[in-house]
């Protein structure tokens, strides 16, 4: 981990990772979609249940991405690693996209199931708060001209947002909510059949690898941009 904190070493070791992980993600997502959309209809929800294969993995990754954002922010704040700061900076927009996808597909699923596009129950509201933290981290960083101060301020806000993650996870257990409780990660095992569990697992793995591919590519791009900016500043001072 500490070796990868060196930007030069990171750039060497991750060359080609983005494309490789992206290709593997595409294969897994393609297989998951095919298995999910050829699975039998649910006895209650019918074909509407297939939204699950897009919605649930997006929700999983939106939480995992925030954990990654929090870890990178902590490393940047405590050890002042420039690569960790770059990783935190580019993680927020990617996590926000997955969160928007989770909210949008959840709304599409909620309309036929609940009779409404949206309800302000605990799970949905806490996911909106998650999106606001993502947007807040991005806005705070963009509002401060000094890169160092911007990174530290955004890191503090990102760490505060970690408090929201257990609220999202346990909201359906702590409060009365329309959102169904966990169906996969349960102490007594999954409650869904293999017809749904396998494609959901493939989609979850595919989404996770897609996030990893996008994150690595974004970090590499950010490192290059910072190097170009530093080079231009040195040339300007030298001129």
FENZITA-V629894 format. One record per residue. N is the residue number from 1. NEAR is the number of other ideal C-beta (glycine too) atoms within 10 Angstrom. Layout:
BEGIN
N_NEAR + N_NEAR
END
This chain:
BEGIN
1_5 + 2_9 + 3_8 + 4_14 + 5_15 + 6_14 + 7_19 + 8_9 + 9_13 + 10_19 + 11_15 + 12_9 + 13_12 + 14_17 + 15_11 + 16_9 + 17_14 + 18_19 + 19_12 + 20_13 + 21_21 + 22_17 + 23_12 + 24_16 + 25_20 + 26_14 + 27_13 + 28_20 + 29_21 + 30_12 + 31_16 + 32_23 + 33_17 + 34_12 + 35_18 + 36_21 + 37_11 + 38_10 + 39_19 + 40_9 + 41_11 + 42_16 + 43_7 + 44_8 + 45_14 + 46_10 + 47_10 + 48_15 + 49_19 + 50_20 + 51_19 + 52_21 + 53_23 + 54_22 + 55_21 + 56_20 + 57_27 + 58_22 + 59_23 + 60_20 + 61_26 + 62_26 + 63_19 + 64_18 + 65_26 + 66_26 + 67_13 + 68_19 + 69_28 + 70_20 + 71_17 + 72_25 + 73_29 + 74_16 + 75_20 + 76_24 + 77_20 + 78_10 + 79_10 + 80_12 + 81_19 + 82_17 + 83_22 + 84_23 + 85_24 + 86_23 + 87_26 + 88_27 + 89_26 + 90_21 + 91_27 + 92_26 + 93_15 + 94_22 + 95_27 + 96_21 + 97_17 + 98_25 + 99_25 + 100_15 + 101_18 + 102_24 + 103_20 + 104_13 + 105_19 + 106_23 + 107_17 + 108_15 + 109_19 + 110_20 + 111_13 + 112_12 + 113_15 + 114_14 + 115_8 + 116_10 + 117_10 + 118_13 + 119_15 + 120_7 + 121_17 + 122_19 + 123_22 + 124_21 + 125_16 + 126_19 + 127_22 + 128_14 + 129_16 + 130_25 + 131_17 + 132_15 + 133_25 + 134_26 + 135_15 + 136_17 + 137_28 + 138_16 + 139_13 + 140_18 + 141_22 + 142_11 + 143_10 + 144_14 + 145_7 + 146_9 + 147_14 + 148_12 + 149_11 + 150_17 + 151_23 + 152_18 + 153_17 + 154_27 + 155_26 + 156_14 + 157_17 + 158_27 + 159_15 + 160_14 + 161_20 + 162_16 + 163_10 + 164_18 + 165_17 + 166_11 + 167_17 + 168_20 + 169_15 + 170_15 + 171_20 + 172_17 + 173_10 + 174_11 + 175_14 + 176_7 + 177_17 + 178_14 + 179_16 + 180_10 + 181_12 + 182_13 + 183_14 + 184_15 + 185_9 + 186_10 + 187_5 + 188_5 + 189_7 + 190_15 + 191_13 + 192_14 + 193_11 + 194_10 + 195_14 + 196_22 + 197_15 + 198_16 + 199_22 + 200_23 + 201_17 + 202_22 + 203_25 + 204_22 + 205_17 + 206_22 + 207_25 + 208_18 + 209_21 + 210_21 + 211_24 + 212_21 + 213_20 + 214_21 + 215_21 + 216_22 + 217_18 + 218_18 + 219_24 + 220_19 + 221_13 + 222_18 + 223_20 + 224_12 + 225_11 + 226_17 + 227_12 + 228_10 + 229_11 + 230_10 + 231_10 + 232_10 + 233_10 + 234_10 + 235_9 + 236_8 + 237_7 + 238_6 + 239_5
END
